[in-house]
Amino acid sequence: MTKTEISLNIGSLQQAYAYGNLTPLQVVEQVVATIGDDAHTAWIHRIDIAMLRERAQALMARGPEGLPLWGIPFAIKDNIDLAGVPTTAGCPAYAYTPEVSATVVQRLLDAGAIAIGKTNLDQFATGLNGTRSPYGACRNAFDPDYVSGGSSAGSAVSVALGQVSFSLGTDTAGSGRVPAGFNNLVGLKPSLGLLSTQGVVPACRSLDAVSIFALTADDAQQVFAVAHGFDAQDAYSRPAQPHGFDFGHAANVRIGIPRADQLQFLGDAGYAACFAEALAHAQNLGAELVEIDFEPFFETARLLYEGPWVAERYQAIRAFIDAQPEAVFPVTREITLGGAKPLAADAFAAQYRLRALQRRCAEAWSQMDCILVPTSPTIHRIATMLEQPIARNSDFGIYTNFVNLLDYAAIAVPASFRADGLPFGVTFIAPAHQDQPLLHLAQRWQKALQGRAATLGATGHSAKPHEAATAVPSGQIQVAVCGAHLQSQPLNPQLTSRGARLVQRTTTAPVYRLYALPDGKRPGLVRVAEGGAAIEVEVWELPGAQFGSFVDGIPAPLGIGRTLLADGSAVAGFICEPEGLDGARDITAFGGWRAYRVQG
């Protein structure tokens, strides 16, 4: 592991820009020098240094205001269009030069990012290993004898080596996660449709997602905030939905893990030990680990390549491969032409099976907020991969192949290192539109890592924390309760039946008095100018769509106003109309409704 001169994590780079210690021009000069002769075969096309200097100088003249990624260098997987640069998809005979950039690329450019070039990949994004390229096998950032992971091979390695700050990949079966795990990176596989695939060479169009590789979860958050958004040009695009309860911030997040007898490491004792350490790390964060039956997920994963979805890969390049089969990499050709064999009836049968498996998998979500799995059960040397290219590639997809089929979001994060110095990563998975909670959980996870595991990629640098804009609102409303709606109290089901979750137990600011109303069943919380005290409250969070019916069920003299909490924040909370205090008993001295019910 070699420490690069400048840390390119976005937080560090933006801090250096703000202090005047660096300029975008200096950064592009370092990027070009760091890439050098590209010993890891990460790149297919690099932008000419003169054009990079011109871009940097234009940004410096413009200034950073309003450009959240001003001067941040990035790489693009070479199945994603960059205007004026050939898109090869890893196949020179297929290459074309687009006049416009892919929507997601253009959004990043418009935010001030600097495109450095196009990166190597498993041809036509078919593979999870990074060796299926006529441009040469992409090599792992930590040990060049090992695979980089794929198909987004060069996108991951370029970030891990400190050549760029972040990169774009694609993910159909794990291509945005496996390379992250093998190179000590964060790899965000967003919910399908949140990042536009317009201008992306499809693999399986109904399952494809543009992914983000970054050194930190904070960086991935910042890029996601810029890159996501509905695109009317993409038939598979969809707007992000409110994510609801943010388990990423919850102290007691429920994490589902495969049963111990279902975990697979293919004989890799090092990875098995690393995953045990990862589970302990999750518990140290306060997580509740819940063992679940993982067989429905594994069975779904097997559908991807054993079922007719390979026909979608064939359809994506049908005209080209039928006309020029010899131009396609041998393993890729064998896999893709296999997609010509399934019948339409096979496709329907597989869809029916998938629907049944989706139902079985959905049953597990009542027990958990997210899933934690190894990103891959093992890693292989390049020589081992080339000996059995299909079987050894399949090893890497055990924990990834089901995600897109089930319409889940996922984020791969660094965890630890094997004894031989190779990194090990884990992946958090959640239902669609849970991208924001996953990012928040990944941020907590990464910031709590210690020692070598806390370093970024293969750069040797550690992160500088920075605030990244929240990309998607929760759609949740927090409400402070102080009486019969407290947990275990008679009216608490009015919250839980609406999907509410307990956020925190705390007190109000010391500016309230509490009264037992004449009916003896409810308290009234009243803010006062003087003589107030801190009163016990619970803050619950429920979907905004349910808030109206909850408020509508509150009888006079109570209502909803704003409650000032001990930390100075204010949330919706119960208030009492003045006339409701006639005949009420002041119970402030008890400090809360529970204590009054026990002692009063």
QUIBELZI-V193986 format. One record per residue. N is the residue number from 0. RES is the residue in three letters. SS is DSSP state (hx for helix, st for strand, lp for the rest). PHI is phi in degrees with one decimal (* if undefined). PSI is psi in degrees with one decimal (* if undefined). Layout:
BEGIN
N&RES&SS&PHI&PSI, N&RES&SS&PHI&PSI
END
This chain:
BEGIN
0&MET&lp&*&123.9, 1&THR&lp&-112.1&130.2, 2&LYS&lp&-79.8&119.1, 3&THR&lp&-72.9&159.2, 4&GLU&lp&-61.6&-45.8, 5&ILE&lp&-121.9&134.4, 6&SER&lp&-74.4&126.6, 7&LEU&lp&-96.8&9.1, 8&ASN&lp&-62.1&141.9, 9&ILE&hx&-57.3&-41.6, 10&GLY&hx&-60.4&-44.7, 11&SER&hx&-65.5&-42.6, 12&LEU&hx&-67.2&-43.0, 13&GLN&hx&-67.3&-34.4, 14&GLN&hx&-65.1&-43.0, 15&ALA&hx&-63.3&-39.0, 16&TYR&hx&-63.6&-44.5, 17&ALA&hx&-63.7&-35.9, 18&TYR&lp&-83.7&-3.9, 19&GLY&lp&77.6&15.6, 20&ASN&lp&-81.5&-18.2, 21&LEU&lp&-143.7&157.9, 22&THR&lp&-126.7&157.7, 23&PRO&hx&-55.9&-33.0, 24&LEU&hx&-64.4&-43.4, 25&GLN&hx&-64.3&-35.3, 26&VAL&hx&-67.2&-44.4, 27&VAL&hx&-66.1&-31.5, 28&GLU&hx&-64.2&-42.8, 29&GLN&hx&-66.6&-40.2, 30&VAL&hx&-57.3&-47.4, 31&VAL&hx&-63.2&-41.2, 32&ALA&hx&-67.4&-38.6, 33&THR&hx&-68.4&-39.5, 34&ILE&hx&-63.9&-42.2, 35&GLY&lp&53.0&-125.8, 36&ASP&lp&-90.2&10.0, 37&ASP&lp&55.4&58.8, 38&ALA&lp&-63.8&-22.1, 39&HIS&lp&-94.3&3.6, 40&THR&lp&55.2&47.7, 41&ALA&lp&-87.8&-20.3, 42&TRP&st&-114.9&146.8, 43&ILE&st&-106.2&-42.2, 44&HIS&st&-142.1&128.5, 45&ARG&st&-114.1&137.6, 46&ILE&lp&-65.6&139.4, 47&ASP&lp&-57.7&139.9, 48&ILE&hx&-57.7&-34.6, 49&ALA&hx&-64.2&-39.0, 50&MET&hx&-70.5&-36.4, 51&LEU&hx&-65.3&-41.5, 52&ARG&hx&-63.0&-40.7, 53&GLU&hx&-62.9&-43.0, 54&ARG&hx&-63.0&-44.8, 55&ALA&hx&-63.0&-43.3, 56&GLN&hx&-65.8&-36.7, 57&ALA&hx&-64.7&-40.2, 58&LEU&hx&-65.9&-39.3, 59&MET&hx&-65.2&-36.9, 60&ALA&hx&-69.2&-34.2, 61&ARG&hx&-75.8&-38.4, 62&GLY&lp&87.4&162.1, 63&PRO&lp&-82.7&-10.6, 64&GLU&lp&-58.7&127.1, 65&GLY&lp&78.6&4.8, 66&LEU&lp&-119.4&93.8, 67&PRO&lp&-65.6&-16.5, 68&LEU&lp&-119.5&33.2, 69&TRP&lp&-57.3&119.4, 70&GLY&lp&74.7&15.2, 71&ILE&lp&-94.0&118.7, 72&PRO&st&-79.8&141.4, 73&PHE&st&-144.6&162.0, 74&ALA&st&-116.9&157.8, 75&ILE&st&-130.1&125.1, 76&LYS&st&-58.3&139.0, 77&ASP&lp&-82.1&34.9, 78&ASN&lp&-120.7&15.4, 79&ILE&st&-122.0&131.3, 80&ASP&lp&-74.0&135.9, 81&LEU&st&-126.3&120.3, 82&ALA&lp&-52.8&131.4, 83&GLY&lp&82.6&-1.4, 84&VAL&st&-119.0&133.4, 85&PRO&st&-58.4&139.4, 86&THR&st&-103.6&118.0, 87&THR&lp&-104.5&-23.1, 88&ALA&lp&53.6&25.4, 89&GLY&lp&78.9&17.7, 90&CYS&lp&-138.6&103.6, 91&PRO&hx&-55.7&-37.4, 92&ALA&hx&-69.1&-20.5, 93&TYR&hx&-87.1&-14.5, 94&ALA&lp&-55.6&144.3, 95&TYR&st&-143.6&159.5, 96&THR&st&-113.1&109.9, 97&PRO&lp&-74.9&149.4, 98&GLU&lp&-85.7&-24.5, 99&VAL&lp&-127.5&155.4, 100&SER&lp&-81.3&156.3, 101&ALA&lp&-56.3&149.5, 102&THR&hx&-53.4&-45.5, 103&VAL&hx&-66.2&-36.4, 104&VAL&hx&-66.3&-43.8, 105&GLN&hx&-62.7&-36.9, 106&ARG&hx&-62.5&-38.6, 107&LEU&hx&-70.1&-41.7, 108&LEU&hx&-62.3&-41.4, 109&ASP&hx&-65.2&-22.7, 110&ALA&lp&-88.3&2.9, 111&GLY&lp&99.7&3.5, 112&ALA&lp&-72.4&156.5, 113&ILE&st&-113.1&115.8, 114&ALA&st&-78.5&122.3, 115&ILE&st&-90.7&-30.2, 116&GLY&st&160.6&-165.9, 117&LYS&st&-112.5&140.5, 118&THR&st&-109.6&159.1, 119&ASN&lp&-68.6&154.9, 120&LEU&lp&-158.1&159.5, 121&ASP&lp&-62.5&127.5, 122&GLN&hx&-49.6&133.4, 123&PHE&hx&52.8&28.9, 124&ALA&hx&57.0&34.4, 125&THR&lp&-108.6&91.1, 126&GLY&lp&147.0&159.1, 127&LEU&lp&-120.2&19.2, 128&ASN&lp&-122.5&-27.7, 129&GLY&lp&90.7&8.6, 130&THR&lp&-102.3&-10.7, 131&ARG&lp&-89.5&62.0, 132&SER&lp&-138.7&132.9, 133&PRO&lp&-69.1&-11.3, 134&TYR&lp&-85.0&-3.4, 135&GLY&lp&111.7&152.5, 136&ALA&lp&-66.7&131.6, 137&CYS&lp&-78.3&136.9, 138&ARG&st&-106.7&144.0, 139&ASN&lp&-56.1&141.9, 140&ALA&lp&-68.6&-21.6, 141&PHE&lp&-98.8&-33.2, 142&ASP&lp&-148.4&108.0, 143&PRO&lp&-64.4&-9.1, 144&ASP&lp&-78.6&-13.1, 145&TYR&st&-103.7&157.8, 146&VAL&st&-66.6&153.8, 147&SER&lp&-85.7&-17.3, 148&GLY&lp&86.2&153.8, 149&GLY&lp&-151.8&-172.9, 150&SER&lp&-78.4&-11.9, 151&SER&lp&-82.3&54.8, 152&ALA&hx&-64.3&-60.9, 153&GLY&hx&-64.6&-29.5, 154&SER&hx&-62.4&-40.4, 155&ALA&hx&-73.3&-48.0, 156&VAL&hx&-64.0&-38.1, 157&SER&hx&-63.1&-34.5, 158&VAL&hx&-74.4&-45.2, 159&ALA&hx&-61.2&-34.6, 160&LEU&lp&-81.6&-0.2, 161&GLY&lp&75.8&25.4, 162&GLN&lp&-85.9&-28.1, 163&VAL&lp&-142.8&165.4, 164&SER&lp&-80.4&-36.3, 165&PHE&st&-156.3&172.5, 166&SER&st&-150.7&163.2, 167&LEU&st&-103.0&135.7, 168&GLY&st&-126.3&-169.3, 169&THR&st&-131.1&159.7, 170&ASP&st&-144.7&118.9, 171&THR&lp&-117.7&-38.4, 172&ALA&lp&-130.9&4.7, 173&GLY&lp&135.7&7.2, 174&SER&lp&-67.8&-15.3, 175&GLY&lp&-99.4&0.0, 176&ARG&lp&-119.4&-47.3, 177&VAL&hx&-57.5&-47.4, 178&PRO&hx&-63.2&-30.2, 179&ALA&hx&-65.1&-44.6, 180&GLY&hx&-62.8&-36.0, 181&PHE&hx&-80.5&-12.1, 182&ASN&lp&-128.4&19.4, 183&ASN&lp&62.1&45.3, 184&LEU&lp&-124.5&169.8, 185&VAL&st&-92.5&132.7, 186&GLY&st&-130.5&108.8, 187&LEU&st&-92.9&119.1, 188&LYS&st&-104.3&96.9, 189&PRO&lp&-67.5&166.7, 190&SER&lp&-55.0&143.2, 191&LEU&lp&-54.8&133.1, 192&GLY&lp&89.6&-9.1, 193&LEU&lp&-78.4&-32.0, 194&LEU&lp&-106.9&125.2, 195&SER&lp&-58.9&139.5, 196&THR&lp&-103.2&12.8, 197&GLN&lp&-66.0&126.9, 198&GLY&lp&87.6&15.9, 199&VAL&st&-114.6&131.3, 200&VAL&lp&-67.4&119.9, 201&PRO&lp&-73.5&151.3, 202&ALA&lp&-105.5&-73.4, 203&CYS&lp&-119.4&99.5, 204&ARG&lp&-58.1&-34.6, 205&SER&lp&-73.8&-12.3, 206&LEU&lp&-118.2&-8.9, 207&ASP&lp&-69.5&142.3, 208&ALA&st&-137.5&141.0, 209&VAL&st&-77.6&133.0, 210&SER&st&-115.5&167.0, 211&ILE&st&-125.8&125.0, 212&PHE&st&-102.6&134.9, 213&ALA&st&-149.5&162.3, 214&LEU&lp&-75.0&-29.2, 215&THR&lp&-137.4&159.4, 216&ALA&hx&-67.1&-30.9, 217&ASP&hx&-60.7&-43.6, 218&ASP&hx&-64.5&-43.5, 219&ALA&hx&-60.4&-39.3, 220&GLN&hx&-60.3&-44.9, 221&GLN&hx&-65.9&-41.0, 222&VAL&hx&-68.4&-43.4, 223&PHE&hx&-58.8&-40.1, 224&ALA&hx&-59.9&-34.2, 225&VAL&hx&-82.6&-40.9, 226&ALA&hx&-81.0&-28.4, 227&HIS&lp&-79.9&159.3, 228&GLY&lp&148.3&148.0, 229&PHE&lp&-63.4&140.3, 230&ASP&lp&-131.7&109.9, 231&ALA&lp&-64.7&-18.4, 232&GLN&lp&-78.0&-13.9, 233&ASP&lp&-107.5&113.1, 234&ALA&lp&-63.0&-20.1, 235&TYR&lp&-99.2&1.5, 236&SER&lp&-71.9&145.5, 237&ARG&lp&-146.7&147.6, 238&PRO&lp&-72.7&150.8, 239&ALA&lp&-66.8&140.2, 240&GLN&lp&-101.5&152.8, 241&PRO&lp&-53.8&137.0, 242&HIS&lp&-87.5&-10.0, 243&GLY&lp&78.8&-149.3, 244&PHE&lp&-55.8&129.4, 245&ASP&lp&-92.2&88.9, 246&PHE&hx&-66.5&-18.6, 247&GLY&hx&-63.8&-27.2, 248&HIS&hx&-98.5&-6.2, 249&ALA&lp&-75.3&135.4, 250&ALA&lp&-67.7&-29.2, 251&ASN&lp&-115.8&45.2, 252&VAL&lp&-57.2&136.6, 253&ARG&st&-94.9&116.2, 254&ILE&st&-112.7&120.7, 255&GLY&st&-81.8&137.0, 256&ILE&st&-132.8&151.1, 257&PRO&st&-61.4&147.6, 258&ARG&lp&-54.7&148.9, 259&ALA&hx&-56.9&-36.9, 260&ASP&hx&-76.0&-7.7, 261&GLN&hx&-102.0&-11.9, 262&LEU&lp&-65.0&136.3, 263&GLN&lp&-123.8&126.4, 264&PHE&lp&-127.3&4.7, 265&LEU&lp&53.0&39.1, 266&GLY&lp&84.4&2.6, 267&ASP&lp&-87.0&92.4, 268&ALA&hx&-65.4&-31.2, 269&GLY&hx&-64.2&-45.9, 270&TYR&hx&-65.9&-37.0, 271&ALA&hx&-61.6&-43.7, 272&ALA&hx&-65.7&-38.6, 273&CYS&hx&-64.1&-37.9, 274&PHE&hx&-68.9&-36.7, 275&ALA&hx&-60.1&-40.2, 276&GLU&hx&-64.0&-38.0, 277&ALA&hx&-64.5&-39.8, 278&LEU&hx&-63.3&-40.0, 279&ALA&hx&-64.2&-38.7, 280&HIS&hx&-62.3&-41.7, 281&ALA&hx&-62.0&-42.0, 282&GLN&hx&-66.3&-34.6, 283&ASN&hx&-64.8&-24.4, 284&LEU&lp&-81.0&-3.8, 285&GLY&lp&96.9&8.2, 286&ALA&lp&-72.8&147.1, 287&GLU&st&-96.9&118.6, 288&LEU&st&-89.2&127.4, 289&VAL&st&-121.0&114.5, 290&GLU&st&-72.9&133.0, 291&ILE&st&-127.5&159.7, 292&ASP&lp&-75.9&114.2, 293&PHE&lp&-93.3&-0.9, 294&GLU&hx&-59.0&-41.6, 295&PRO&hx&-60.5&-33.1, 296&PHE&hx&-71.4&-44.1, 297&PHE&hx&-61.9&-40.6, 298&GLU&hx&-65.4&-38.4, 299&THR&hx&-62.5&-42.6, 300&ALA&hx&-58.4&-39.9, 301&ARG&hx&-67.0&-25.5, 302&LEU&hx&-61.6&-31.2, 303&LEU&hx&-60.5&-45.1, 304&TYR&hx&-106.6&-22.0, 305&GLU&hx&-84.9&-14.9, 306&GLY&lp&-100.5&-168.8, 307&PRO&lp&-83.9&6.8, 308&TRP&lp&-65.6&-20.1, 309&VAL&hx&-62.3&-22.3, 310&ALA&hx&-64.1&-28.4, 311&GLU&hx&-70.2&-34.6, 312&ARG&hx&-64.4&-41.2, 313&TYR&hx&-62.6&-43.6, 314&GLN&hx&-62.0&-34.8, 315&ALA&hx&-61.2&-35.9, 316&ILE&lp&-126.0&28.8, 317&ARG&hx&-55.8&-51.1, 318&ALA&hx&-62.5&-40.2, 319&PHE&hx&-69.8&-49.0, 320&ILE&hx&-71.1&-30.4, 321&ASP&hx&-67.3&-35.5, 322&ALA&hx&-82.1&-34.9, 323&GLN&lp&-135.2&62.1, 324&PRO&hx&-60.5&-30.5, 325&GLU&hx&-69.0&-17.1, 326&ALA&hx&-81.3&-9.6, 327&VAL&lp&-95.8&139.4, 328&PHE&lp&-52.2&135.6, 329&PRO&hx&-52.0&-48.7, 330&VAL&hx&-66.1&-41.0, 331&THR&hx&-63.1&-40.7, 332&ARG&hx&-62.3&-45.0, 333&GLU&hx&-60.7&-45.7, 334&ILE&hx&-66.1&-47.6, 335&THR&hx&-67.4&-44.2, 336&LEU&hx&-66.1&-22.3, 337&GLY&hx&-62.8&-20.6, 338&GLY&hx&-73.8&-9.0, 339&ALA&hx&-81.8&-10.0, 340&LYS&lp&-87.0&-39.5, 341&PRO&lp&-61.6&146.2, 342&LEU&lp&-88.0&163.3, 343&ALA&hx&-58.4&-36.1, 344&ALA&hx&-62.2&-34.7, 345&ASP&hx&-64.6&-38.9, 346&ALA&hx&-63.8&-43.0, 347&PHE&hx&-65.4&-41.6, 348&ALA&hx&-60.6&-40.6, 349&ALA&hx&-67.9&-37.6, 350&GLN&hx&-63.0&-40.3, 351&TYR&hx&-63.5&-43.1, 352&ARG&hx&-64.5&-41.0, 353&LEU&hx&-61.4&-42.9, 354&ARG&hx&-61.0&-40.5, 355&ALA&hx&-65.4&-40.2, 356&LEU&hx&-69.6&-36.6, 357&GLN&hx&-58.1&-40.2, 358&ARG&hx&-64.6&-43.2, 359&ARG&hx&-65.8&-41.7, 360&CYS&hx&-65.9&-36.8, 361&ALA&hx&-62.0&-28.9, 362&GLU&hx&-62.3&-27.9, 363&ALA&hx&-73.0&-20.5, 364&TRP&hx&-72.8&-13.1, 365&SER&hx&-69.4&-18.2, 366&GLN&lp&-96.9&-12.0, 367&MET&lp&-148.3&160.9, 368&ASP&lp&-97.5&-32.4, 369&CYS&st&-155.2&170.9, 370&ILE&st&-112.5&144.7, 371&LEU&st&-122.5&123.4, 372&VAL&st&-137.7&160.4, 373&PRO&st&-60.5&142.0, 374&THR&lp&-63.7&-40.4, 375&SER&lp&-141.6&150.8, 376&PRO&lp&-75.5&-17.7, 377&THR&lp&-167.2&-179.3, 378&ILE&lp&-136.5&152.4, 379&HIS&lp&-124.4&153.5, 380&ARG&st&-68.9&155.7, 381&ILE&hx&-60.2&-40.8, 382&ALA&hx&-61.6&-40.8, 383&THR&hx&-64.6&-40.6, 384&MET&hx&-62.0&-43.1, 385&LEU&hx&-70.6&-23.8, 386&GLU&hx&-68.9&-39.2, 387&GLN&lp&-136.6&73.5, 388&PRO&hx&-63.3&-30.8, 389&ILE&hx&-85.2&-48.2, 390&ALA&hx&-64.1&-44.9, 391&ARG&hx&-71.2&-31.2, 392&ASN&hx&-63.4&-40.6, 393&SER&hx&-61.7&-27.4, 394&ASP&hx&-56.5&-35.8, 395&PHE&lp&-77.1&-15.9, 396&GLY&lp&-96.7&4.5, 397&ILE&lp&-56.6&-41.2, 398&TYR&lp&-102.4&8.1, 399&THR&lp&-121.0&-31.3, 400&ASN&lp&-63.3&-25.1, 401&PHE&hx&-81.2&-16.6, 402&VAL&hx&-64.1&-51.7, 403&ASN&hx&-70.7&-35.1, 404&LEU&hx&-60.8&-33.2, 405&LEU&lp&-92.9&3.5, 406&ASP&lp&58.9&50.5, 407&TYR&st&-105.0&162.4, 408&ALA&st&-103.3&156.1, 409&ALA&st&-153.7&153.4, 410&ILE&st&-141.9&123.9, 411&ALA&st&-88.1&138.5, 412&VAL&st&-136.6&151.0, 413&PRO&st&-64.0&152.0, 414&ALA&st&-131.8&-54.2, 415&SER&st&-166.1&-165.0, 416&PHE&st&-131.4&144.0, 417&ARG&lp&-71.4&163.1, 418&ALA&lp&-59.4&-27.4, 419&ASP&lp&-85.2&5.1, 420&GLY&lp&93.9&0.3, 421&LEU&lp&-85.9&139.3, 422&PRO&st&-74.1&154.8, 423&PHE&st&-126.0&136.1, 424&GLY&st&-128.1&161.3, 425&VAL&st&-122.9&165.2, 426&THR&st&-130.2&133.3, 427&PHE&st&-97.2&138.0, 428&ILE&st&-131.6&141.5, 429&ALA&st&-150.8&164.9, 430&PRO&st&-60.7&165.3, 431&ALA&lp&-52.6&144.9, 432&HIS&lp&73.1&13.4, 433&GLN&lp&-99.8&23.6, 434&ASP&hx&-58.2&-43.4, 435&GLN&hx&-66.4&-47.6, 436&PRO&hx&-59.5&-37.2, 437&LEU&hx&-61.8&-43.2, 438&LEU&hx&-63.3&-41.8, 439&HIS&hx&-64.2&-41.0, 440&LEU&hx&-65.8&-40.5, 441&ALA&hx&-62.9&-36.7, 442&GLN&hx&-63.0&-47.0, 443&ARG&hx&-60.2&-45.5, 444&TRP&hx&-58.0&-50.7, 445&GLN&hx&-69.5&-37.8, 446&LYS&hx&-69.8&-18.6, 447&ALA&lp&-92.9&-4.5, 448&LEU&lp&-68.1&149.2, 449&GLN&lp&-122.0&158.8, 450&GLY&hx&63.9&-142.4, 451&ARG&hx&-62.7&-31.5, 452&ALA&hx&-62.1&-19.7, 453&ALA&hx&-85.9&-5.1, 454&THR&st&-78.1&161.7, 455&LEU&lp&-101.6&116.7, 456&GLY&lp&54.8&-135.6, 457&ALA&lp&-106.8&20.0, 458&THR&lp&-82.0&-23.5, 459&GLY&lp&83.5&-7.1, 460&HIS&lp&-84.3&157.2, 461&SER&st&-108.3&164.3, 462&ALA&lp&-80.5&148.7, 463&LYS&lp&-102.8&117.3, 464&PRO&lp&-63.1&146.1, 465&HIS&lp&-151.0&154.7, 466&GLU&lp&-82.6&122.8, 467&ALA&lp&-107.6&136.3, 468&ALA&lp&-62.4&137.6, 469&THR&lp&-68.2&129.8, 470&ALA&lp&-86.0&-34.8, 471&VAL&lp&-132.0&127.1, 472&PRO&lp&-68.4&155.2, 473&SER&lp&-76.7&-28.6, 474&GLY&lp&73.8&12.1, 475&GLN&st&-102.9&155.3, 476&ILE&st&-125.8&130.7, 477&GLN&st&-93.4&140.6, 478&VAL&st&-137.9&133.0, 479&ALA&st&-91.9&129.4, 480&VAL&st&-118.4&149.2, 481&CYS&lp&-133.9&1.5, 482&GLY&lp&-139.1&-117.2, 483&ALA&lp&-69.4&-8.7, 484&HIS&lp&-94.3&-0.3, 485&LEU&lp&-62.4&158.1, 486&GLN&lp&-56.5&134.8, 487&SER&lp&74.4&2.0, 488&GLN&lp&-91.7&163.6, 489&PRO&lp&-57.1&-35.3, 490&LEU&lp&-96.4&4.3, 491&ASN&lp&-57.9&-33.0, 492&PRO&hx&-60.1&-20.3, 493&GLN&hx&-64.5&-24.0, 494&LEU&hx&-88.2&-53.2, 495&THR&hx&-64.7&-31.6, 496&SER&lp&-68.7&-15.9, 497&ARG&lp&-101.3&14.4, 498&GLY&lp&81.1&17.7, 499&ALA&lp&-73.8&148.4, 500&ARG&st&-126.8&143.4, 501&LEU&st&-72.3&126.0, 502&VAL&st&-95.0&-48.6, 503&GLN&st&-161.8&154.7, 504&ARG&st&-104.6&127.4, 505&THR&st&-154.0&-161.3, 506&THR&st&-131.7&164.3, 507&THR&st&-74.6&168.6, 508&ALA&lp&-62.8&156.0, 509&PRO&lp&-77.0&56.0, 510&VAL&lp&-131.7&24.5, 511&TYR&st&-128.8&157.4, 512&ARG&st&-126.3&147.2, 513&LEU&st&-116.3&134.2, 514&TYR&st&-125.2&141.1, 515&ALA&st&-86.6&117.8, 516&LEU&lp&-69.6&160.1, 517&PRO&lp&-56.5&-29.4, 518&ASP&lp&-73.0&-10.4, 519&GLY&lp&75.0&1.0, 520&LYS&lp&-103.8&-18.1, 521&ARG&lp&-141.0&150.7, 522&PRO&st&-98.7&162.4, 523&GLY&st&-119.6&126.6, 524&LEU&st&-100.3&124.7, 525&VAL&st&-127.4&128.1, 526&ARG&st&-81.5&138.0, 527&VAL&lp&-128.2&157.5, 528&ALA&lp&-76.3&-30.8, 529&GLU&lp&-151.4&160.6, 530&GLY&lp&77.3&18.8, 531&GLY&lp&-84.1&170.7, 532&ALA&st&-143.4&166.1, 533&ALA&lp&-82.6&128.3, 534&ILE&lp&-115.7&137.0, 535&GLU&st&-60.9&131.4, 536&VAL&st&-140.8&161.8, 537&GLU&st&-119.0&139.6, 538&VAL&st&-103.1&119.4, 539&TRP&st&-110.7&155.5, 540&GLU&st&-126.6&129.9, 541&LEU&st&-138.1&157.0, 542&PRO&st&-58.5&139.6, 543&GLY&hx&-56.6&-32.4, 544&ALA&hx&-65.7&-20.7, 545&GLN&hx&-98.0&-11.2, 546&PHE&hx&-65.5&-39.9, 547&GLY&hx&-60.7&-45.3, 548&SER&hx&-68.7&-31.6, 549&PHE&hx&-64.5&-47.8, 550&VAL&hx&-64.6&-38.3, 551&ASP&hx&-62.0&-23.7, 552&GLY&lp&-89.5&3.4, 553&ILE&lp&-88.6&116.6, 554&PRO&lp&-81.2&153.0, 555&ALA&lp&-61.7&149.3, 556&PRO&lp&-92.1&12.8, 557&LEU&st&-87.7&156.6, 558&GLY&st&-159.5&-170.6, 559&ILE&st&-116.0&127.9, 560&GLY&st&-132.0&-136.7, 561&ARG&st&-120.5&135.2, 562&THR&st&-114.1&127.4, 563&LEU&st&-87.8&123.5, 564&LEU&st&-93.6&169.4, 565&ALA&lp&-60.2&-31.3, 566&ASP&lp&-84.4&4.9, 567&GLY&lp&93.5&-9.9, 568&SER&lp&-80.3&162.0, 569&ALA&st&-127.9&135.0, 570&VAL&st&-132.2&167.3, 571&ALA&st&-58.2&144.0, 572&GLY&st&-165.7&167.4, 573&PHE&st&-73.3&138.1, 574&ILE&st&-127.8&164.3, 575&CYS&st&-126.1&130.5, 576&GLU&lp&-67.2&143.7, 577&PRO&hx&-54.3&-39.6, 578&GLU&hx&-66.1&-18.4, 579&GLY&hx&-72.6&-12.1, 580&LEU&hx&-87.1&-4.8, 581&ASP&lp&-61.5&121.7, 582&GLY&lp&79.2&3.6, 583&ALA&lp&-81.6&154.6, 584&ARG&st&-103.6&130.6, 585&ASP&st&-74.0&116.3, 586&ILE&lp&-117.6&21.7, 587&THR&hx&-54.3&-37.1, 588&ALA&hx&-61.4&-21.8, 589&PHE&hx&-77.0&-17.7, 590&GLY&lp&82.3&-5.2, 591&GLY&lp&169.1&167.2, 592&TRP&hx&-67.5&-40.6, 593&ARG&hx&-60.5&-48.3, 594&ALA&hx&-62.3&-38.3, 595&TYR&hx&-63.8&-42.9, 596&ARG&hx&-64.3&-32.1, 597&VAL&hx&-81.0&-41.4, 598&GLN&hx&-103.3&-21.8, 599&GLY&lp&-87.7&*
END
